[in-house]
């Protein structure tokens, strides 16, 4: 049997064209039998492909997110390093500037007073009349077991009454609180401490021994040695800085905090960096970073610079009736002229830049901040800014016409404001047995 084949003009047979057409049709149209399973397989294939596409997109997004995170961390790290470098460049640059100014002053002193510039007298005998005044209290000593240091303090008032602890500033000693010792001993056990490196307290030789954490621990140890677990804490200037830190780190120890002319440490740091006028007033912070030279400048001409701090029109006590007597001034010079005394006092400043800014800053105790309007070293705007860090009652009183040495300049006003603050709220009588 012969099968005929018809060829097209292009050389293809009709039968081959038909077979190809049938094969194409069969690939496009599923057979009637088993069509449902074919559609399911087709849908599953589409879902698998879609899932693979989504996974690929997800992996791409993860890589992009990681890249962005790394870039952010890198930029943050670089910004932090730049800020740290800028901070220390500012510190050392300003220190160099202050050193240059001090050298010029020293040269001018040598020209004017060549025979007396490098003469000063160590006061061997203290002025007994004022320092041994029995109305101020009893001179006592305590040796702290942990640090091994011996601290001198003057105490008055009955034992067992609430403790009011006074912390002095630079360049002072316990005697700066003489007006408050007399005032508050009727209701409190009042204690004015010679802080580490000052007065008759021990004087560690190394700069490292004056770190802020050591200074704060000193106060905690003294409170516990005196037989108390809390106190009304009062601080001025550097004593104010330590008082702020005690309230931050040991809130359970501070019943109420009273600070005189000393801003919260975080306020001081932030304000000084953004206000050149305060940076200029705080130039001594930078000058005191130098070894030996600040001690020399404070000693020349028989401690003239120290005398001027308390007696000059620009920085000294402003109330005429409260000016230092000759005996008062000699009491200060006796304390600061002893060998190593100035170095101990200056070492407080030589540790300050390594701990700022603080990792903790909130104050949970009620706070009274008293501020002398004519403070030559600290701008008044910092006082109100302290409110940001206090999580309790805050009272601020600006005392008109008063200098930096507030508790000696306006003692009656200061004492009245302290009494008012103590008696409001919880009241001091709640703590008589502590």
PyMOL commands that set and color helices and strands:
alter all, ss='L'
color gray80, all
select helices_A, chain A and resi 14-28+35-112+128-131+134-136+174-184+207-210+212-225+238-249+251-253+265-274+276-281+283-287+293-311+320-322+326-336+341-346+349-354+381-389+406-409+411-423+428-431
alter helices_A, ss='H'
color red, helices_A
select strands_A, chain A and resi 138-143+150-156+163-167+189-193+231-236+254-260+366-372+394-399
alter strands_A, ss='S'
color yellow, strands_A
deselect
rebuild
show_as cartoon
